[in-house]
Amino acid sequence: MKRILISGTVLAFLTAVGLTAAGFDFAGGVDSFTAQPDGDGITLNWQSQIETGIAHYTVQRADIRSTNDFQNVSTVATLGNYSYYKFHDAHVSAAPLAGQNGNMTTLSDAFKYRLEIDLTSGDVSYSSTVSVTKPSSGVRRTWGMIKEMFH
């Protein structure tokens, strides 16, 4: 079976002209993927398209300063076609910078996220990348300024 990952608009067109019955298994992607600061973390929202053939989503995060060093944050099970998803990344304050291998380093407040779309065939695809800045607390800003005075 051939598997094609396409946008919802293209899928609607192909379905309208009857091409989905031509031996292809269509797995849709993700619409309206957003990220916003939310209290102690970052909240991600997205809407799925056709989820036939999608095993699950893997939420991935990277420091905004890294080029493409995404780390897996969590796995989210599929809910069904055209579902709305909400994921709260509460561990963003404790997240090591990508590529730091556990070394103590100042944490960034700017992150980028993407979804890895894991298909039942074993193939993967990725959503668009969204960037978000988590507001720093006054305590963290003050501590950072104190540390800078002694370095």
N, C-alpha and C positions, 0 to 999 in steps of 0.2 A: 504494500500500500504506500502511495506517495503522500508525504506530509508537507504542507505548505503553511507558513505563518504569515498571515496577511492582516491588513487593517479592516476594521468593521465596514468602512465605506466600500472597499473593494469586495468584501465578502457579500454585502447586500447586493451589489451589482451582479456578481457571479451567480448568486442564488436566483436573482430576478430573471437572468437569461438561461437558467437551467444547467449551469456548468458544474454544480456541486455533485451531481449524480454521475459524473464522468469518471469515477474511479479515484477521486481525490478525497483525502480526509483533511478537512480544514480545521485548524486550531487558530482561534482568534488571538488577539493580543490584549493590550491594556489601554483603556481610555482614561483621560483626566487624572494622571498620576501627579499628586501634589504632596508637599511636605511643609509643615509649619511648626514653629516652637510652641510648646504646650506645657506650661508649668515647669516640671522637672525634666522634661525630655522633648522629643520630637514626635509629632503625630503624622503618619503617612496615610493618605487616602487614595484609593483608586477604584475604578470600575472595570470589570472584566468584559470581554466580548464573548464569543463562543468558547467554551471551555472543554469541548470534546477533545480528548487526547492530551489534556494538561494534567500532570500528576499533582503538582503543587507549585507554589511561588516561594522563592527564597529571597528574603529582604537582605540587601547588601549595603554596606556603608563604607565610605572612605573619607579621610580628612580632605578638605578642600584643596590643600597644598599638594597632595599626591596626584600623580598623573592618572593612574588606573589601578591602584592597589586596593581593590575592594575586599572587604572581609564579610563573611556571612554573619548575620545578626540573628535571624530566626527563619523558621519554615512556617508557611501559612497554607493550610489545606484549602482546596477549592470548594466553593459553595454552590456552584451551578452557573449556567450562562447568565450574563448581564447582572452579576452580583456586585454589590458595593462592599468594599473592604476598608477596615480601619485598623492600623497597627500603631501602637505607642512604643517608641524606643526610649524606655526609662533609664537605660544604662549608658546613655550618651556621655554623662559626666565622668564615668569610670572607664570609658573606652580608651585603650592605648592608641596612639597615633599609628596609622598604617605603616608597616615596614619597620617599626621600632623594636620588635621582638621582645617586648616586655621591659625595655629599658625605661627608667623614670625620665619623663620628658614633659614639658609644659603641654597641656591639652589645648587643642584648638577649639574655638566655639563655632567654627564653620565646617559644615559637612556636606557631602553629596551622597545621594541614595539612588539605587536602581533596584529593579526587580529582575531576578533571574527566573525565567519561565521554564520550568522543568517539564518536559514532555514525557509521556508514557513510553515513547520509543527510545528514550535515553538522550535525545537531542535537547539542546537548550537554546533559548533566545533571551534577549534582554530588552527591558523597557527603556524608555528615554531616561536620562539622568536628571535629577532635580537637586538643586542646591538650597541650603537653608542655614541661617545663622541663629544659634541659640544665644539669647541675651545672657551676658555674664552677670553673676550676682555681685553685689557690692563687696562682699567678703572676698570673693575670688579675685576681683580686680585689685583690691587693697593688698592682698597677699602677694599677688604678682608684682605690684609696684615695690613692696618691701624687699622681695627677693632680688629685684633688679638693682636696688641700691647697693647690695653687697656682692654683686658679680662684676 
